[in-house]
């Protein structure tokens, strides 16, 4: 893979398509939208389009979200260049896969250590906090306006858990600082896109936390949300997202587990660890995966049996 400049690749392409990964998160949406708005501003004559699944409402922090193409039933057009952002492998760029395969050139911008180098050109920086950080370094600073800066800031905020994770470095903070000088409304962006919850969502989370139980002498906490719970509070599966983070903040625990019922006998399990337990290896034994301190898996059948097995595995690592 050659590391030619993104700007050169964009300048020499007659048309540009942009996409990211399935179920787009803040960094994916932020990086796709930042590049899209940049091309629209700097090369106004150049045909450019973003293809993504419809992002969650809370990610609408700046102009342009309504310009995303989310209808993948239309006949696929061929773009000369496709830029794929925040996407580690080809199976992750569904539903845009066909569009990308029609492009003459594919350029990847990413920060996943597990990137499979599926493109001939691009920049993959595993040490970067976010794809937005990698992208910022590829753009011309003076052409970044408030809109573009806001999209970049969104990705950095979300992939660093609001500037907390170890991948958030001095360089990340310097970039965030430059973006602030462009007029990003940081407090509003962080509150609205990261922390804000609906009344129904807060009630569901409160209920699930109240029902949580401690295991292993208080070293492990878990709670379960069933379909009936979600129906009772009028929320969908997406809206249970902040729950594991609340459990993780319980003083004294080493591992937090949240199980969400997705079908009659199917549960999605999310796990977090503080510093000792490798939850990725535990989830891997159930066919899942993730990072050392944040992982997940899906279990079918008896949930209490699975939780018993998991807590036994946690105990071995404490
Ligand atoms: Mn990312």
Boltz pocket constraint, residues with backbone or C-beta under 6 A from the ligand:
constraints:
  - pocket:
      binder: B
      contacts: [[A, 27], [A, 28], [A, 86], [A, 111], [A, 129], [A, 130], [A, 131], [A, 159]]
      max_distance: 6.0
